Each structure stands twice: as structure tokens, then as C-alpha cells.
Amino acid sequence: MLRFSLFFCLLALTAFSQPRSGSDTGMPSVPWFDHVRQPLTLSTHDGRILCTALRKGLLDDAPIEKISAFAPDDKQPRGIFISLGDGFWPERTYFGLGYDFSSALRQAITILRHREPAYAELMRNRLQREQAANDSKPLPQSWKEKLKNPGHWSALRLDIVQVALPIEGFSISRSQVMMTSLNGLAFRPAEGFAFTAEQMMGRYLVDAQRRLNVRQIGDFIAEQDNWGALGNWLTMANSDQEGRICIFEYDSYYADETGCKRLFRGHPVQSGMSAHNPLTMATAAATRLLDHLEEDGSFSAPFPEWQSGRNDGYEFISDRAEFAIALARLAEATGEKKFMDASKNIVKALLDMSRSSADKSMRFVTEEEELAPDEKLQDPRMMLSVHNNALLCLALLESDLLAEAQYNQACHEIMMYLTRQQLRSGDFIHTLVYPDMRRPLEETYSEESRLESVALGALAMRRYAAHAGKGEQNLLKRYEFSLEFLLSKLQQNKELATLPLSPWVAELLSQADVLEDAKSVQLGRLALAASLQIDKTPAFPDLFGVSRNFPSMTLAAEQTWIVANLCQYFFRQGKKELANDFLADAWPLWIFQQQARIEPAAAAALPSPKQYYDLFRDHLEDFGFDLNGQNTQMLSMLAISKCLDKLDGAAFPKRPEDLQAWQKCWQMIDQRPFCLDQSLVRKSAGSETARHSSGSLEKGTSITIQTKGGRLVGGEPKVTGRVLERKSRSGRRGK
């Protein structure tokens, strides 16, 4: 956060000055991050008490002496960040440094109280100008509230700098900051700039190559109308001169009217043995998404960071169909009519896009093929796929539209297309080029995505059979062909690690009434494979439960969805203990998955926090929001909720040794420095700065350092706000 323009702050810094250390000629002569070398021992309980007291004291406008009395007895140099927010507007941050905790806290509070009136006046003037310029348009309610009390805030985040590491030779234009989700960054005291990790990621102050985003930082500074500081920043950014910075670690606490939580990497630290109810989380996310569902069934991006499936502002047909299915299932689980109505609107919109065959016997939806960036000059072909049309058929069935004759006929015509693509083996012709209706010369389908398409086609046949009249038995036979084909493919995969992990394959298998013993084994193998290669001793505690070394919470949701679907089959067969065991195996996945939910504390550093509440992020290094991720999380949580209902509302089963390992992981965050190393800042090209701590630098790729937990952790040279790229289940190109 910026503090350069405050001459008052520089006077305060001078007042706390002390002689420079003889061993470090670059050590500032005023208290700064460079001086923070010894961590403060502060328990989570005491930190929460301090943060709660600070919030109350500032809201009550208590004397600074009364507030600083809550400061711990810490005589080491310390840095304090205080951030204020209300959920609607970007939070503002103030920080102070001192040669002890009390001095740092007093300075931060003094700066805050000096700057808050200026902030309130700035916001009032800005909103009044906007109101005058748009006199004919009604003001949003949040703007009206802000005009009434522009300085209002309700939530406070306290960041306590625990340890810092000075680094020489930093170039704004060339150097890379490798661990931006964990470490803050500070320039020299005369420059006055320092940013927490939450600011760097939440306000996009780092670009995809992990270099400082000069323009975005400039915009961030300009929000405060601090033109002197902006000029200083642009001068620094346009200079090729290398300088000294500090990267720093800090403890974080977030307090609002509901209580106080400790944070790690910007999100709440997990605690206790239970968590939010999965049905509650799915309902909250769906309610949020309905705000962006248009009357015509189309979906509009909730915020600029939203990643539309096709990267052109539109969502994939398969994602929209899965959204309709998720809403229909949510309506069944909650009894809320609004979800079923929304599901129907989406399906109707997709049917409006459908085409008919020349003889009018078949109906199908088509979609432009995805082109790689180097193929954009050619015209995309129109494609129709079993995957999309089977999902649309399932959405029709689950949204209760078949009660109307026109939609029953539409479903029949889609089923005609699906059955004509089925081969005698039980496999399908997965894609055709429209309007020629010929197979493409090439396909992007992996074996896993092909099997998912088979599963969707078979599932659609099985569920539509009850509505097919005389064609019921024929459809059930076709369903059996594809089921046999899938099971044979599963049996061919001897290694668990190579089994195709598709939640729709699991859903198909879980629908079977009775399976022979040999086939039932495949259900168990699939559930075991979903819980395979789970990391229970991760480098970072919030990565406990990561599967297959891929830290995507959407992937974790796919795998818990698989396990939950298979457990539903076991419950129907009266095998409650077996279902309980498989759920317990998946508990680490469930623990990791739940961190996807955006709580107020996790959204606090984002531009408009409340826009993100209750939605699901893809990963913890940044965020990553898309419709596929929301669908997968909701469908997974609905499946888990059904399982927990079978356990009479009991908590998600867990193994004592897994619980112990998880709790042990979180003890790491009290060990400082946790992850601080010279290699976390990659210097300019050709720089050969010596390193004095554990770790190694892998040439040209990533850095690897050792954390307090003893694990090696890598920092990739790129960071993304997008969904992590993984193999597509639907045959689409990777994102």
C-alpha cells in the first residue's frame, strides 16, 4: 500500500531512527522492513483477540493509548498493515513500522486517522461527479449508502510482519517475484511503496510472467488521487536502475461483525473437524449465479475476471447444460422453485439454438469448433457432438420439461440423433461436421473424454427409456451395450493410476440396479483411483488433500463427485460400511475442495468483494473463476449431501490418522521464516547474486526452496488468474 506522499509519515520514521547496522551498508536509517528479522511468537488465539480489539477500538474512535495497550510485549522491529473494507468497495490499507510492536501499531493508527478523512472526501467528490454525469440513471444502492457515509467500514484485516529478507539488484521491468500468493514486497523507505500478497494478487499488481504490472500498480495508486506518488512510481518504473527491495512474511487476521479469523495466503485457516454443509454451499453459489442468468437463458459474466468457456464472452453448450442439470438437482434437494424455473429457461435457450436434420427426424445442437491461436485465420467449422447433445437430453429430462408435448418431441428427436451415432460395440461416433454430417479427419478427444461421452449417451438412453413408449426396451438394450463397453474398458486398465476419472462415468455406473461381482469390482477400483496419490504432507498446509500433484479444487470436486456417486450405489445395495470407507478415503480431497468457496475474508482484497462471495475459485495461487468450476462444485456437493443424508446427517467420515496429519500441517504456519529465500525473486537476466539459504534454482524453469515443514516447494515462472489447464473431459482444447 502507498504511503509516499505523507510528509507526516516520513517525520514519524525519522523520529524512530537508529544507527545503521555495520554489517549491512544498505540498511535504512529509519525503521523499515529490512529491520524485521526476529519473528513474534503470537498464538492464533491471542492474534484474534488483538485484531478484534483493534477493530472495536477504531470503530469506537478510542484513544490511541487505549488501543496500543493491546499490543503484545514485543521489543523487536515490527511492521503493521491495517486494511479497512465494507464488502462493496475496494479496501484501503495503511501501514506503519517501528523498532517495537507498539511503535509500529501506533504509527499505523496515526497514519490511518490522518488519511481517513481525506479518503472520505475523495469518495464523496468522486461519487457526486458520477451522479451528476449520469443524472438520468438511478444510483445503485451501494453508491447511495457510500454517499451517506463515505468513510464507512465494517471489516478489518490486520497483517503483522514477522520476518523480512532484503534483496539487492531488483529491476521493476525484468525481475520476477515467484511466491506472490505468500510474500509481500516493499521498496525503499524514501520510495514508500509496500504491497501485501493479497494486494498483489487481488488487484493484479503482478502480470502472468510474475513481473510487476507497472500500469496496474499505477492505476492502484491513482485510486487515491495521489499524483505525487504516481509520478514517483512511473519514474521508478521507467528507470533501468536496479535497487534493493524486501520480501516479507506476515501473520494475517480478518475481523468483521461475525467474528475474527486467521488467514493464510489470503483465505481463512481451516480449523476444527467440521465445515460448511455441502448443500448450503451449493445453494449459495447457485443463488449468486442466478443474478447473472438473463431472461432468455443466456449467462453474463459476473465480473471482469470471469473466464468464459469459449474465451469470447460465451459459454460452452456443455457448461450451460451442466448448469441446468445442477439447478434442477438443487431444486429437488431444496424444494426451491426458482432453481427449477432457471433450469428450464437454460434448456429452452439451448433448444432455440438446435437444428434439425434434412428429414426432420433428428434434432441436435451445434457449436463452432475451437481453434488453436495459430489457426485463428481460418473459418471455424460447425460441429455436433454426442457429448453436448447427451447433456442437453439429460438437462431436458431433469428440468421436468417432458410434461409438455413440444419438449417431449424435442427430446425424442435428440435421442434419435444419439442412437444413430451408437456403434455395435457400444461406442459412439463422437463428432460430426455440420452440415455435411461427416466425421472429421482429426479429433481432440482423449480416451477419458471419449468414455465420458459414451457414459453420457448411455445415461441419456437409460433415463429417456421410461418416456419412450414402445421404444423403451430398445433403448435399454442400447444402454446395456454401452455399459458393457465402458466396463470392458475399465477392466483393460490394470493400473489404478490409468483409470479414466470422469464423474459422468461414475454416475452411469452408480445408476445400475445390480451389477455382477466382477463388474462391481470396477466401481470400487474407480473410487480408489479417485482417492489415489493424495498429498498428506504438502509444502503448504492449504494444499493438504491435493491429488496427483495438481492443485485445482475443481479437479478435487470431480473426484469427490466420483466417490459420492459410487457410494450412492453401495448405499442402495445395503453396503453402508463400504460406502463409509470410501468416503473416509476421500476426506482429504473434501478438505482441499472446500477452500474453493469464496468467503468475505478471501474476497477482501478484490476490487468489489461482494461480487465474489459464495462462488468457487479454481486454485489458491490466484483465483480462476469459470462456469465449469461452479457446475462441478455444485454437482459434487449435491452428491456428497445425498451421501451424508444416508449417514443420518453425520459429518463427512474421516480417518483419525488423516485428521492428525491435517492438524499437524497447519502447525507449520507458526514457524518463521516459513518460506523466505533469495531465489523467490528471480533477478534480471545475467544476474549472478549468491544465495545463502537452502534450495536450488532449476535453470530456465522453476525455483525450488525448502519450507519450514521440510518439503521442497516450486515456484513456476508464470502465474495465472485463469482456471488451471488440465485435460478436458469433453474433448475440448485445454484452456
KAMODA-V21360 format. One record per residue. NEAR is the number of other ideal C-beta (glycine too) atoms within 8 Angstrom. D_CENTER is the distance of its C-alpha to the mean C-alpha in Angstrom with 1 decimal. Layout:
near->NEAR d_center->D_CENTER
near->NEAR d_center->D_CENTER
This chain:
near->12 d_center->24.0
near->11 d_center->27.4
near->11 d_center->30.7
near->11 d_center->33.1
near->9 d_center->35.2
near->11 d_center->36.3
near->6 d_center->39.7
near->9 d_center->39.7
near->11 d_center->36.9
near->10 d_center->38.9
near->8 d_center->41.9
near->12 d_center->39.9
near->13 d_center->38.8
near->8 d_center->42.4
near->6 d_center->43.6
near->13 d_center->41.6
near->8 d_center->42.5
near->6 d_center->44.0
near->4 d_center->45.6
near->8 d_center->43.6
near->6 d_center->43.1
near->4 d_center->45.7
near->3 d_center->43.5
near->9 d_center->40.9
near->4 d_center->42.5
near->8 d_center->39.3
near->10 d_center->38.6
near->11 d_center->38.5
near->7 d_center->41.4
near->10 d_center->39.3
near->14 d_center->36.6
near->12 d_center->33.4
near->13 d_center->30.4
near->11 d_center->32.8
near->12 d_center->34.7
near->15 d_center->31.9
near->7 d_center->32.6
near->7 d_center->33.1
near->7 d_center->30.2
near->12 d_center->30.8
near->4 d_center->30.9
near->9 d_center->29.2
near->7 d_center->28.1
near->8 d_center->24.9
near->6 d_center->27.4
near->9 d_center->29.4
near->14 d_center->26.4
near->13 d_center->25.3
near->9 d_center->29.0
near->14 d_center->29.2
near->14 d_center->26.1
near->11 d_center->27.4
near->10 d_center->30.9
near->15 d_center->29.8
near->12 d_center->28.0
near->9 d_center->31.1
near->11 d_center->33.5
near->14 d_center->32.0
near->6 d_center->31.8
near->6 d_center->35.4
near->4 d_center->36.5
near->9 d_center->38.0
near->5 d_center->40.1
near->10 d_center->38.3
near->6 d_center->40.6
near->8 d_center->39.5
near->14 d_center->35.8
near->11 d_center->36.4
near->6 d_center->38.3
near->9 d_center->35.1
near->10 d_center->34.3
near->8 d_center->34.6
near->5 d_center->37.7
near->10 d_center->36.1
near->5 d_center->38.6
near->10 d_center->36.4
near->13 d_center->34.9
near->15 d_center->31.7
near->15 d_center->29.1
near->16 d_center->27.5
near->15 d_center->24.8
near->16 d_center->24.8
near->14 d_center->22.2
near->12 d_center->23.1
near->15 d_center->21.2
near->8 d_center->21.6
near->10 d_center->18.3
near->9 d_center->19.8
near->9 d_center->20.6
near->8 d_center->19.3
near->13 d_center->20.2
near->11 d_center->23.1
near->11 d_center->23.6
near->13 d_center->26.9
near->14 d_center->27.9
near->16 d_center->31.1
near->17 d_center->32.6
near->15 d_center->35.7
near->8 d_center->37.7
near->11 d_center->36.8
near->16 d_center->34.0
near->10 d_center->36.3
near->13 d_center->37.1
near->16 d_center->33.5
near->15 d_center->32.5
near->12 d_center->35.6
near->15 d_center->35.0
near->14 d_center->31.4
near->14 d_center->32.8
near->12 d_center->35.7
near->16 d_center->33.6
near->12 d_center->31.3
near->8 d_center->34.4
near->10 d_center->36.0
near->11 d_center->33.2
near->10 d_center->32.0
near->8 d_center->35.0
near->8 d_center->34.5
near->12 d_center->30.9
near->10 d_center->32.2
near->9 d_center->34.9
near->10 d_center->32.7
near->12 d_center->30.3
near->10 d_center->33.4
near->8 d_center->35.1
near->8 d_center->32.0
near->12 d_center->31.5
near->9 d_center->35.3
near->8 d_center->35.4
near->9 d_center->32.7
near->11 d_center->34.6
near->7 d_center->37.8
near->6 d_center->36.4
near->7 d_center->35.0
near->6 d_center->37.8
near->3 d_center->37.9
near->5 d_center->34.2
near->3 d_center->33.3
near->8 d_center->30.9
near->6 d_center->27.6
near->6 d_center->27.9
near->8 d_center->25.6
near->11 d_center->27.9
near->9 d_center->30.9
near->10 d_center->29.7
near->13 d_center->28.9
near->11 d_center->32.4
near->5 d_center->33.9
near->6 d_center->32.4
near->11 d_center->30.6
near->9 d_center->30.2
near->8 d_center->28.5
near->9 d_center->25.6
near->8 d_center->24.5
near->14 d_center->21.8
near->15 d_center->22.4
near->17 d_center->20.4
near->15 d_center->22.8
near->14 d_center->22.2
near->14 d_center->25.0
near->15 d_center->25.6
near->12 d_center->26.7
near->13 d_center->27.8
near->16 d_center->27.9
near->11 d_center->29.0
near->12 d_center->31.1
near->12 d_center->30.7
near->9 d_center->33.4
near->11 d_center->33.4
near->12 d_center->30.2
near->10 d_center->30.1
near->10 d_center->27.9
near->7 d_center->28.1
near->8 d_center->28.0
near->13 d_center->26.4
near->9 d_center->22.8
near->15 d_center->20.7
near->12 d_center->19.0
near->10 d_center->16.9
near->12 d_center->15.4
near->11 d_center->12.6
near->10 d_center->15.6
near->13 d_center->18.8
near->14 d_center->20.3
near->12 d_center->23.0
near->13 d_center->26.4
near->10 d_center->29.3
near->9 d_center->32.9
near->9 d_center->34.3
near->4 d_center->36.4
near->9 d_center->33.5
near->15 d_center->31.5
near->10 d_center->27.9
near->12 d_center->25.2
near->11 d_center->21.4
near->13 d_center->18.9
near->13 d_center->15.8
near->11 d_center->13.8
near->13 d_center->16.1
near->14 d_center->15.9
near->15 d_center->12.1
near->11 d_center->11.9
near->12 d_center->15.2
near->9 d_center->14.9
near->12 d_center->17.9
near->12 d_center->17.4
near->9 d_center->17.7
near->6 d_center->16.4
near->7 d_center->19.3
near->13 d_center->18.4
near->11 d_center->21.5
near->11 d_center->21.8
near->10 d_center->21.4
near->11 d_center->24.9
near->6 d_center->24.7
near->11 d_center->21.4
near->12 d_center->22.8
near->12 d_center->26.0
near->8 d_center->24.4
near->11 d_center->22.8
near->12 d_center->26.2
near->10 d_center->28.0
near->7 d_center->26.1
near->10 d_center->28.6
near->6 d_center->31.6
near->11 d_center->32.3
near->7 d_center->34.2
near->8 d_center->35.9
near->14 d_center->32.7
near->11 d_center->31.3
near->8 d_center->34.6
near->11 d_center->34.3
near->13 d_center->30.8
near->10 d_center->32.0
near->8 d_center->35.0
near->10 d_center->33.0
near->12 d_center->30.6
near->5 d_center->33.7
near->7 d_center->35.5
near->5 d_center->35.5
near->4 d_center->36.4
near->8 d_center->34.5
near->9 d_center->34.0
near->9 d_center->32.8
near->12 d_center->29.5
near->13 d_center->27.9
near->15 d_center->24.5
near->17 d_center->24.0
near->14 d_center->22.2
near->12 d_center->22.0
near->11 d_center->21.5
near->13 d_center->19.4
near->14 d_center->20.2
near->16 d_center->19.1
near->15 d_center->21.8
near->10 d_center->22.3
near->3 d_center->24.8
near->3 d_center->23.1
near->6 d_center->23.4
near->10 d_center->22.0
near->11 d_center->19.2
near->12 d_center->18.8
near->13 d_center->15.6
near->11 d_center->14.5
near->10 d_center->12.4
near->13 d_center->11.8
near->11 d_center->10.6
near->10 d_center->13.4
near->11 d_center->15.3
near->11 d_center->15.8
near->4 d_center->19.4
near->5 d_center->22.0
near->5 d_center->22.1
near->4 d_center->20.7
near->6 d_center->17.6
near->7 d_center->16.8
near->6 d_center->18.6
near->12 d_center->16.7
near->11 d_center->18.8
near->8 d_center->18.1
near->14 d_center->14.3
near->16 d_center->14.9
near->11 d_center->17.6
near->9 d_center->15.7
near->15 d_center->13.0
near->13 d_center->15.9
near->9 d_center->17.9
near->11 d_center->15.5
near->13 d_center->15.4
near->10 d_center->19.2
near->7 d_center->19.6
near->9 d_center->18.7
near->12 d_center->20.8
near->8 d_center->24.2
near->4 d_center->27.5
near->6 d_center->28.1
near->12 d_center->25.1
near->7 d_center->23.1
near->12 d_center->19.6
near->7 d_center->18.9
near->9 d_center->15.7
near->12 d_center->14.5
near->10 d_center->14.0
near->4 d_center->14.8
near->7 d_center->11.4
near->9 d_center->11.0
near->11 d_center->11.7
near->12 d_center->14.7
near->11 d_center->15.5
near->9 d_center->18.8
near->6 d_center->17.8
near->5 d_center->20.8
near->5 d_center->19.5
near->7 d_center->20.2
near->10 d_center->18.3
near->13 d_center->19.7
near->13 d_center->22.3
near->10 d_center->20.7
near->13 d_center->17.4
near->14 d_center->19.6
near->16 d_center->21.8
near->14 d_center->19.1
near->14 d_center->17.9
near->17 d_center->21.6
near->15 d_center->21.9
near->14 d_center->19.0
near->14 d_center->20.7
near->15 d_center->24.1
near->11 d_center->23.1
near->15 d_center->21.7
near->14 d_center->25.0
near->7 d_center->26.9
near->11 d_center->25.1
near->9 d_center->25.3
near->6 d_center->28.4
near->9 d_center->26.8
near->7 d_center->28.6
near->8 d_center->26.1
near->14 d_center->23.7
near->13 d_center->26.5
near->8 d_center->27.8
near->12 d_center->24.5
near->16 d_center->24.4
near->12 d_center->28.0
near->12 d_center->27.4
near->18 d_center->24.7
near->17 d_center->27.1
near->10 d_center->30.0
near->12 d_center->28.3
near->16 d_center->27.6
near->12 d_center->31.2
near->7 d_center->32.5
near->8 d_center->31.1
near->12 d_center->32.9
near->8 d_center->36.1
near->8 d_center->39.2
near->11 d_center->41.2
near->4 d_center->44.6
near->5 d_center->46.4
near->6 d_center->43.9
near->6 d_center->43.4
near->12 d_center->39.7
near->11 d_center->36.7
near->11 d_center->33.4
near->13 d_center->30.5
near->9 d_center->30.2
near->11 d_center->27.5
near->7 d_center->27.9
near->8 d_center->27.2
near->9 d_center->24.5
near->8 d_center->26.2
near->7 d_center->25.3
near->5 d_center->25.4
near->4 d_center->29.0
near->7 d_center->30.1
near->7 d_center->29.3
near->3 d_center->33.0
near->6 d_center->33.9
near->3 d_center->33.7
near->8 d_center->31.1
near->9 d_center->32.7
near->11 d_center->32.0
near->13 d_center->30.9
near->13 d_center->31.0
near->12 d_center->29.3
near->15 d_center->29.7
near->14 d_center->26.0
near->13 d_center->25.6
near->14 d_center->28.8
near->14 d_center->28.4
near->14 d_center->25.1
near->16 d_center->27.0
near->14 d_center->29.8
near->14 d_center->27.7
near->17 d_center->26.1
near->15 d_center->29.7
near->12 d_center->30.8
near->11 d_center->28.1
near->13 d_center->28.4
near->8 d_center->32.1
near->11 d_center->33.4
near->10 d_center->36.0
near->6 d_center->38.3
near->7 d_center->39.1
near->5 d_center->41.4
near->6 d_center->39.8
near->13 d_center->36.5
near->11 d_center->38.2
near->8 d_center->40.0
near->12 d_center->36.9
near->15 d_center->35.3
near->9 d_center->38.6
near->12 d_center->38.6
near->16 d_center->35.1
near->14 d_center->36.3
near->11 d_center->39.3
near->14 d_center->37.1
near->16 d_center->35.1
near->10 d_center->38.3
near->7 d_center->39.9
near->12 d_center->37.2
near->12 d_center->37.6
near->8 d_center->39.7
near->4 d_center->42.3
near->6 d_center->40.2
near->13 d_center->37.5
near->9 d_center->35.2
near->12 d_center->34.5
near->8 d_center->35.1
near->12 d_center->31.4
near->13 d_center->31.7
near->13 d_center->34.5
near->11 d_center->35.2
near->11 d_center->36.3
near->4 d_center->39.1
near->6 d_center->40.9
near->7 d_center->39.2
near->6 d_center->39.5
near->7 d_center->37.1
near->10 d_center->35.4
near->3 d_center->36.7
near->4 d_center->33.3
near->7 d_center->30.2
near->9 d_center->26.6
near->10 d_center->26.3
near->9 d_center->25.6
near->7 d_center->27.4
near->11 d_center->24.3
near->15 d_center->23.7
near->12 d_center->27.4
near->13 d_center->27.5
near->15 d_center->24.7
near->17 d_center->26.8
near->15 d_center->29.8
near->15 d_center->28.1
near->15 d_center->27.1
near->15 d_center->30.7
near->15 d_center->32.3
near->14 d_center->30.2
near->14 d_center->31.1
near->16 d_center->34.8
near->12 d_center->34.9
near->9 d_center->33.5
near->13 d_center->35.6
near->13 d_center->38.7
near->6 d_center->39.6
near->9 d_center->39.9
near->12 d_center->41.8
near->5 d_center->45.3
near->4 d_center->47.6
near->8 d_center->44.8
near->10 d_center->43.1
near->7 d_center->44.6
near->8 d_center->44.0
near->15 d_center->40.3
near->11 d_center->40.2
near->8 d_center->42.0
near->12 d_center->39.6
near->12 d_center->36.7
near->8 d_center->38.6
near->12 d_center->39.0
near->17 d_center->35.3
near->13 d_center->34.6
near->9 d_center->37.2
near->12 d_center->35.9
near->16 d_center->32.4
near->11 d_center->33.9
near->8 d_center->36.1
near->10 d_center->33.2
near->12 d_center->31.5
near->7 d_center->34.8
near->6 d_center->35.2
near->9 d_center->32.1
near->4 d_center->33.8
near->6 d_center->30.9
near->8 d_center->28.0
near->7 d_center->25.6
near->6 d_center->26.7
near->11 d_center->26.3
near->11 d_center->24.3
near->11 d_center->21.2
near->14 d_center->20.8
near->13 d_center->20.0
near->11 d_center->22.6
near->14 d_center->25.2
near->16 d_center->24.6
near->11 d_center->25.0
near->15 d_center->28.2
near->17 d_center->29.6
near->11 d_center->28.8
near->8 d_center->30.9
near->9 d_center->34.0
near->2 d_center->36.7
near->5 d_center->38.3
near->8 d_center->37.7
near->6 d_center->40.3
near->6 d_center->39.8
near->5 d_center->39.2
near->9 d_center->36.5
near->9 d_center->35.0
near->8 d_center->34.4
near->11 d_center->31.9
near->14 d_center->29.8
near->11 d_center->29.8
near->11 d_center->29.1
near->16 d_center->26.0
near->16 d_center->24.6
near->11 d_center->25.6
near->11 d_center->24.0
near->15 d_center->20.6
near->14 d_center->20.9
near->10 d_center->22.3
near->7 d_center->21.5
near->10 d_center->19.1
near->11 d_center->18.9
near->10 d_center->20.4
near->7 d_center->21.5
near->12 d_center->18.5
near->9 d_center->18.9
near->12 d_center->16.2
near->12 d_center->16.3
near->11 d_center->12.6
near->12 d_center->12.9
near->14 d_center->15.6
near->15 d_center->15.4
near->13 d_center->13.8
near->16 d_center->15.9
near->7 d_center->17.9
near->7 d_center->16.6
near->9 d_center->13.4
near->10 d_center->10.3
near->11 d_center->8.0
near->17 d_center->7.1
near->15 d_center->8.2
near->12 d_center->11.3
near->16 d_center->11.8
near->17 d_center->11.9
near->14 d_center->14.5
near->14 d_center->16.5
near->16 d_center->16.7
near->15 d_center->17.7
near->16 d_center->20.4
near->17 d_center->21.7
near->15 d_center->21.8
near->14 d_center->23.7
near->16 d_center->26.1
near->13 d_center->26.7
near->14 d_center->27.7
near->13 d_center->30.4
near->13 d_center->31.6
near->12 d_center->31.8
near->6 d_center->34.0
near->7 d_center->36.2
near->5 d_center->36.7
near->8 d_center->34.9
near->10 d_center->33.0
near->6 d_center->33.2
near->9 d_center->31.8
near->14 d_center->28.9
near->10 d_center->28.3
near->9 d_center->28.5
near->16 d_center->25.9
near->14 d_center->23.5
near->11 d_center->24.2
near->11 d_center->23.5
near->15 d_center->19.9
near->13 d_center->19.3
near->13 d_center->17.5
near->16 d_center->15.0
near->13 d_center->14.7
near->13 d_center->14.2
near->15 d_center->11.3
near->14 d_center->9.7
near->11 d_center->10.2
near->11 d_center->8.0
near->14 d_center->5.0
near->11 d_center->7.4
near->11 d_center->7.6
near->9 d_center->11.2
near->11 d_center->13.6
near->12 d_center->13.6
near->10 d_center->10.0
near->13 d_center->10.7
near->15 d_center->14.2
near->13 d_center->14.1
near->10 d_center->12.7
near->7 d_center->15.7
near->10 d_center->16.0
near->15 d_center->14.0
near->8 d_center->15.1
near->8 d_center->13.9
near->12 d_center->10.2
near->12 d_center->11.5
near->9 d_center->10.9
near->13 d_center->8.4
near->14 d_center->5.4
near->13 d_center->1.8
near->14 d_center->3.3
near->12 d_center->4.3
near->11 d_center->6.0
near->7 d_center->8.5
near->9 d_center->7.0
near->9 d_center->4.0
near->14 d_center->5.0
near->16 d_center->6.2
near->13 d_center->9.2
near->13 d_center->11.8
near->12 d_center->12.0
near->17 d_center->8.6
near->14 d_center->9.8
near->13 d_center->13.2
near->14 d_center->12.5
near->17 d_center->10.9
near->13 d_center->13.9
near->15 d_center->16.4
near->16 d_center->15.6
near->13 d_center->15.8
near->15 d_center->19.0
near->13 d_center->20.5
near->14 d_center->19.8
near->13 d_center->21.3
near->11 d_center->24.4
near->14 d_center->24.8
near->12 d_center->24.7
near->8 d_center->27.3
near->10 d_center->29.5
near->10 d_center->29.3
near->5 d_center->30.7
near->5 d_center->27.6
near->6 d_center->27.3
near->7 d_center->24.1
near->8 d_center->22.2
near->10 d_center->24.7
near->10 d_center->24.3
near->8 d_center->26.6
near->6 d_center->28.1
near->6 d_center->27.6
near->12 d_center->23.9
near->10 d_center->23.7
near->8 d_center->25.8
near->11 d_center->23.9
near->14 d_center->20.6
near->8 d_center->22.5
near->7 d_center->24.1
near->12 d_center->20.9
near->11 d_center->20.1
near->8 d_center->23.6
near->12 d_center->22.7
near->10 d_center->21.1
near->7 d_center->24.6
near->8 d_center->26.1
near->9 d_center->26.5
near->10 d_center->26.2
near->11 d_center->23.1
near->15 d_center->22.1
near->13 d_center->24.3
near->11 d_center->26.3
near->10 d_center->28.1
near->12 d_center->26.3
near->14 d_center->23.0
near->13 d_center->24.6
near->9 d_center->25.9
near->10 d_center->29.1
near->9 d_center->30.8
near->4 d_center->32.3
near->4 d_center->35.4
near->7 d_center->34.6
near->4 d_center->35.8
near->9 d_center->34.9
near->4 d_center->35.8
near->9 d_center->33.3
near->4 d_center->34.4
near->8 d_center->31.8
near->5 d_center->30.5
near->12 d_center->28.5
near->7 d_center->29.1
near->8 d_center->28.1
near->9 d_center->27.8
near->4 d_center->29.5
near->3 d_center->27.6
near->6 d_center->24.4
near->8 d_center->22.4
near->13 d_center->23.3
near->11 d_center->23.7
near->15 d_center->24.5
near->8 d_center->25.2
near->13 d_center->23.4
near->9 d_center->25.2
near->11 d_center->24.3
near->5 d_center->26.3
near->9 d_center->23.7
near->9 d_center->23.3
near->11 d_center->20.0
near->8 d_center->19.5
near->11 d_center->18.1
near->7 d_center->17.8
near->10 d_center->19.6
near->7 d_center->16.8
near->11 d_center->13.3
near->9 d_center->11.1
near->8 d_center->8.9
near->8 d_center->9.0
near->14 d_center->7.8
near->13 d_center->9.6
near->6 d_center->13.1
near->8 d_center->14.7
near->7 d_center->17.8
near->11 d_center->17.9
near->9 d_center->19.3
near->10 d_center->21.1
near->14 d_center->23.0
near->8 d_center->21.1
near->7 d_center->20.7
near->7 d_center->17.6
near->7 d_center->15.3
